[in-house]
Amino acid sequence: MSSLLQSRRASHLVGFWKWKRRADVCLYPSTGIYGRNVFSTAAEPDQIEIHKRKLFLWFSHLPQEEKQFGGYFSPETMHVDPLILERKPEERAGLLGSPLKVQASSGTSVGVEQLFELTEDRSKDRGVNVLLYGAVGTGKSTVVRKLVLDWCAGTTLSHFKLLIPFSCEDLGELTKVASLRDLVTRKYLHLKRHPLLSGDGNQAKDVLFLFNGMEKMKLDFRIGSTELCSDPNEALPAGAVVVNLLRKYLLPEASILVTTRLSALDRIPPKYVNRYAQICGFNDPNRQRAYFTSRLLQQSGEPAQAHEAQALVELLYLNLQRESQLAAACFLPSYCWLTCATLHFLHFTDAMAPIRTLTGIYTSFLRLNFGGEVLGKATGASPPNQDQHSSLMLYVVRTVGKLAYDGVTYKRTSFSEKELEQWIGGKTKTDEELRQLAVFRTDVLDFFLAPCVESSKHLPAELSEHDERRYVFAVPAMQEYLAALYVVLGENKSALEKLTKQVSVAIGQATEDVSAIVNIFSKFIPLRIFAVFNLLKLFPKLYEKISTKSKGNIARTMAAEMFRKEDSHNEDVLDQVEQSLLGVHGPPSQQQSEAQPFELYPIFMGGLLHYGNRVLLQQLGCSIQSSTVAQITRALRKYLVRELNKPQPPEELMDLLVLLYEFQNPRLTAEVLASIRAIRLHNIRMTSLKCFVLSSVLSCAPSSYQLEELDLSSCLLTRDMLQMLWPAFRHARILNLQYNSLGPDSCIFLRDLLLDPKISIRTLQLCDNPLLESGACTLLQALPENQSLRHLSLMHTGLGDQGALELAERLQQHTGLQELNVAYNNIGDNVALALVDACREHPSIHTVHLYLNPLSDVGKQSLYVRGVPKSHSGSGRRVKVLASVTEGSDLSEDWHPILSVIRENASSWDRERVQQQLKVFLRDLEWGRQQQQSLWKKLHFRRVEKGVRQTLRMLEKDTLPPYI
């Protein structure tokens, strides 16, 4: 019975294994370089095929930061090969400078596979040791990842039967000794006892070891420190195993690929390296364009998004060809990633996707490049008692962040070499600090700072004593981010605050011991003798007050930087970010501030306080305490409310909304919104992101919160943007959507908006939107069920006679409407009279706007003389009809608003049509003036005529200032 059960279990296991094999093979389609039949379909797969399959799954996994793009990318579609140059051993010493100084002509361009080809001086019985090095951000890890995936797919290095990748960071953390085969088995259990690693014969010639990030591992090639070993089964420290592999004493036939940074280049003696290769990033605009194309054109298949993505790529390429600062930054593939992530955030924000913020993108960017990095990892020759866990990112904040903060404080974006020397490493004293500084300058400094392109154009080929090279941050926003991080982490404290903290901590620890002693002796000696010790308890409280004041200063700085008067006429901050990437096309704004604006600085300060960013910063070794966030938040609310009591331009209001969005604090947002009664964003170029920001911020307010006005006129809104703004519209009483080119398809959304019972819109302004007759009819379907609307403006919407008749028929179905504007809609006499009659029968409509319609003199006169509705039941009422600047022989009480509307919109209307209407006004005014007997009234007519003639002359000269 037991044998039968065992045979059944065995058959089930075999069947399950065969099914799993088929499922695994189906995971990889048969098209593309990764879709080849990599894995055999044999019944009993060997260890190498299992290894390939698992490596493929592991290295195909995208990091968390890539998921913010919406999951459109895969390793085979987004990779662009960086430039790799082969170097001679004697050349490596001169390459420890900026990666931007590398010239493509100084070496031979090669691929990784070419580095392992047979050469005349290479013995067939000895493997090749290749050292691949490069600066931070040049793409070392990406090249390694692509290499492993290509080997699994069989497209490169196919002459190696086995590729074994190791992370030197993992190996460096091992504390127990282990043999080479144990190290392999620990990470790749399926390779346990594989014959290629036995050391027998020359089987190891088919093996390639890959050690990524050698700078994170302690290697000592001195014979006295690392013993020789040729047995793959002998247990040694991990560093000793790697050293013996590189010495070719252990598995000499195996080939080795090591990647490292510039500062660790000499840790492996040259005699143990056969070939050197340097990763130089994207050295020309064409490589950069290929990267941007592979990223930005991988969006969803919608034609509109594809067209927008193509336009972005073209604008980027134009900016790169200008030899702009962006082109210098995008020499590093990491900054190409940041550029694509920022543009994806600005242009392809989806309301259904997870929340993303600009601060989160920059924090993720630093986590991708510096996650888990430490400065001062001691080498084998370093003293053992040195600090081996100093956060590299914290070192960046205290040096480069301090430089960035000084630049923001004094409004400077470029720095001299002397200033860099002063701020970065100017106070180093010990040998260990000097060593850390040398590593930092070699590996990291050029990642953040680059030579200023504009100043370099004016420098001579050979610099003299008086010529000075200037340096700027690789991307302008990085300076503001690091300055904000420097402040939020409290690194800008004064010397008194730092001393107070240290003394407070020391006294706080000692107070507990002192109190215990005092309590014992107080049994025998009067307590007043020990009263002086109680003063020690006051010191921590004093420090707490000083600390709270410091946090209040941070909040005050955020509010002050947010509402600087000199920046009030600048573009909103999101447009500034886009212009820094795509360049400025067209003449700059005349009102724009000449000084460099730093409006992202306070927004980054708010974004860094968000919990998600604090978690990422904690992983980078930069800790922001929750108590700090609470203190800053309390003070910030007070300062923001104080500033909002003053009138703010639309650009400043948009920046405030971005700050609240980046903060991601619903409670603070609701408290700040409570002091805002109107949001006027007219003339702001709205995008899908800005619409999402506005809706997200207003969604934090309670359902009872009401805005008196939400002005989105001249904002280039589209139908899709209206859909994103639905949550914001729920809080508006006056909704201004004028001058947005909304078409008939947008009326479907507007109809549904008015039908929503949660909507309490009282005024809807849709002037200068081409709704046309079909759109207007769709919109009017909401009138029977809507009860909140009081004022409806459809001026210059292409209503026509049919649309006006439809409106007249539906008016009686809505009993709350009070004012109706259908001016400039090509409405004739008969339809205008029918509409006015319908309004007079309406119980609440008191004003109808009909000017700028082709009405005859008889038609206008008929509109004015109808003093009562057709029905004399008493329910009718007189309606004010605004058809001209005159009413019969008298001036209209509303002539001034009519002329103001014409002057405000004449530049965008049909010029000939407006001139014709103004001439009709002049004719009406002249006739009315002749009918007057009073000199005072004649002078009044003259005044209005003068205003009309002035408007007509300015229209002919195309100079129309606002009418007052």
Secondary structure, DSSP 4 states (H G I P E B T S, - for coil): -HHHHHHHHHHHHHHHHHHHHHHHHHTS-SSSTT-S--S---SS--HHHHHHHHHHHHHHPPPGGGGGGTS---HHHH--PPPEEEE-GGGGGGG-S-GGG--GGGSEE--TGGGGS--TT--TTSPPEEEEE--TTSSHHHHHHHHHHHHHHTSS-TT-SEEEEEEHHHHHH--S-B-HHHHHHHH-GGGTT-GGGS--TTGGGGEEEEEE-GGGS-----TTTS-----TTS-B-HHHHHHHHHTTSSSTTSEEEEEE-GGGGGGS-GGG-SEEEEE----SHHHHHHHHHHHHTTS-S-HHHHHHHHHHHHHHHHHHHTT-HHHHHTTSHHHHHHHHHHHHHHH---TTSPP--HHHHHHHHHHHHHTT-EE----TTS-TTS---EEHHHHHIIIIIHHHHHHHHTT--EEEHHHHHHHSSTT--SHHHHHHHHHHIIIIIHHHEEE-HHHHHTS-SS--SS---EEEESSHHHHHHHHHHHHHTTTT--HHHHHHHHHHHHHHHHHHHHHHHHHHHTTTS-GGGGHHHHGGGHHHHHHHHHHHHHHHHHHHHHHHHHT-GGGTTSPPHHHHHHHHHH---SPPPTTS-SSPP-THHHHHHHHTTSHHHHHHHHHTT----HHHHHHHHHHHHHHHHHHHTS---HHHHHHHHHHHHHHT-HHHHHHHHTT--EEE-TT----HHHHHHHHHHHTTS-TT--BSEEE-TTS---HHHHHHTHHHHTTBSEEE--SS---HHHHHHHHHHHH-TT----EEE-TT---HHHHHHHHHTTTTT--S--EEE-TTS--HHHHHHHHHHHGGG-S---EEE--SS---HHHHHHHHHHHHHSSS--EEE-TTS---HHHHHHHHH--S-S--SS-----EEESSSEETTEE-TTHHHHHHHHHHHTTTS-HHHHHHHHHHHHHHHHHHHHH---HHHHHHHHHHHHHHHHHHHHHHHT--PPP-
